[in-house]
Amino acid sequence: MTGAAVIFAILAAVVLLGAWRVVTSEQIAHSALFLGLTFVGMAGLFVLLQAPTFALLHVLVYVGAILTVVVFAIMLSDPEELRGAGDLPPGERLRRRLLSPYYGWIPVVVAGVLVAVVLASLAAAQLPRVPLGEPVADDLRAIGRDMFTRYALPFEVASLALLAALIGAIGLTRRNTSEERGRTGRDTAAGAGTGTPDGAGRNGSAAAGRAGTAGAAGEVSR
């Protein structure tokens, strides 16, 4: 087993482990961290394929931009909506995972069937040897020229899609913040007007306490 094969196995294990933990972590912040680990492992695979430019772009775009947007989305979200199953005992979490159709037996069965089908297909197929083509020059200048000439339209479409996603995220955040402020204002006004435990309830309790004290003093004086 060559050194490249060992490095590929390590990077593949890192990518698979990170992707698995992204969907199984109880805390969404941990999922974001494992997502970054997955992106770094994929960049390592590009380096192993002798494409350092794509590895650099992968780190800059996915780790530097997309993961940052995910972290900001987590920070701007309501903590009550992000609360997971972290308060459960470890035994209960393990039991729920094993019995869950999403994290338990269904993924295991599907993965086993896929692995069996792939191995059987590879064993039965007579794949001819294909000669390697000419290596593509990993030149940033050539990539930039093609991106802004031959692939200018797809590049602009991708830019507009990212811009629309960013505007939508900002709009959702502002709407949720406005709704939360509106609910807080209505609750405060209702408490001041109707006598909730936060407002007049405490005043009523204090008045009742004073009335009881005055009554007890009157009984003692008589």
N, C-alpha and C positions, 0 to 999 in steps of 0.2 A: 504493500500500500504506500503510494507516494505521499510526499508532503502536501501537495496540492489537494489530494483526496482527503487527507486528514483535516486540512483547513476548511475545505468545503463542508465536511461533516459537522465540524464545530459551528460554522456559521449557519448551516441549515438547522441545527439543533437550537441555536439562539433565536432564529427567526420563528421557528415553530413554537418554542416555549413562550416567547413574547406574545405571539398571536393568540395562543391559548389563554394566557393570563389576561389579555385584554378583555376577553369576553367572559371570564370566570371570576375576576376580582370583585370583591364585595364593595370596595371603595372606588369610585370613578376616578379619583386622583391617581390611584395606583394603576388603573387601566391606561391613563395617559402616559405614565412613566414607562410602562411596558410597551406602549405603542412607539415611543421613542427608541427603545431598545430594538424593536423589530425593524424600524427604519435604518438604524445603524448597521444591523446585521445584513440587510439587503444592500446597503452601500458597500459592505465588505465583499459581498458576492460580485458586485460590479468590478471591484478592484481585482478580484480573482479572475474575472473574465478579461482582464487587461483593458478595461475601459475606465480609467481614473477620472475622466471628464464627467461621465455619467454618474460616477460615485460622488463626485463633488457637487454636481447639480442636485442629486438626490438628497444629500445632507442639507444643502442650502434651502431647497424648496420644502421638503417634507419635515425635516427636523427643525429647520430655522423658521419656517413660516407656518405650515399647517399645524404642527404640534403646538406652536405658540398660540395660534387661534383657538385650538382646543382647550389649552390651559386657561386662556382668558374667558372662554365660554363657561368653563367650570367655575371660575372665580365670580362671574356675574350671575350665576344661577342661584336659585333659592336653595338654601341648605336642606330644607325639609324635603325637597324633591330629589336630592342627591343622596339621601340617607339610605344606606344599603342594609345588609344583614350582618353588619359587624358586631352587633350586640348579642347575637346568638352564641351559644356554647359551641366549641369546636366539633363535638360529636354530632350536634344537631345540624350544623352546616354541612358536615361530610355526608350525613344521611340524606339531606335534601339534594345534595349534588348527585349522589348515586341514584336516587329515585327520580330525579328530574329528567324529563324527556329531552331537554335541551342540552344539559351538561352530562347526562349519565349514559344510559344504555343505547339510545338512538345514535349519537355520534360514533360510539364505539362500533356498533353494527355496520353503519354506513362506511366508516373508514376501513373496516375489515373487508367488506365486500369490494370496495374500490381497489384496495391493495391486491386482493386475490385476482380481480379481473385484469389489472395491469400486469401482474407477474405472469398470469396465464397467457396473455396476449404477447408479451415479449418472448416467452418460451416457444410459442407456436409460430410466431412470425419469422420469416427468413429475410432479415433486413440486409440489403446490400451495403457495401461500404461506399460512402459518398465522398468524393475528393473535396478538400477544403478549397474555398474560393480565395480570391485575393483579399488580404487584410484591409480593412477600412482605416484610413488615417484618423487617429484620434487627435484632431486639430481643432482647437477652440475657434480659430478664425474661420475654418470651413463650416463648422456647425453654426456659428453666428450668421454667416452669409446665407446659408440655406434657410435658416429660421426666418430671416427677414426678407427673403426673396421668394424662394420656392414654396415655403410653408408659412407665408405671412398671414394668410386668411385663417388657418387653424390656430395660429398663435394668438391672433386678435380675438377669436371666438373663445378660446380658453381664458384669456384675460377678462373678457366681459363676464364669463360665467363666474370667475372668482370674485369679481367686483360685485355682481348681483348677490352672491352668497354673503359677502361681507356686509352689504347694505341691509339685507334681510336679517342678519344676526343683530345688527345695531338697532333696527326697527323693533324686533321682538324684545330686545332688552329694554328699550325705552318704554314700550307699551306695558311690559310687566312692572317696571318701576312706577309708572303713572298709576296703574291699577292698584298697586300696593299702597301708594300714598293716598289714593282715594278711599280705599278701605280703612286705612288708619284714621283719616279725617272723619269719616262717617261714624266709626266706632267711638272716637273721642266726643263727637257732637252728641251721639246717642247716650253716652254715659253721663254727659253733663245735663242732658235734658230729662232723662227718664230715671236716673238714679241707679246706675249699675254698681257692682261691687267696687269698681275703680273710682267712682265719683261720689255720688250721693249715698251709696251704700255705707261708705266709711263714715260720712257725716251722720247718717241715721244711727249707726252703731254707737257713735260718740254721744249723740243726744239721748239715746236710750240708756247709756251708762250713767250719764249725768242725772237723768230722771230717777233711776234706781237708787243712786246715792242720796238724792234729796229725800226720797221716800223713806229710806232707812234712817236718815237723820231725824225725820219727823216722828217715826215710831219710837226712837230712843228718847226724844224730848217728851213725848206723852207718857 
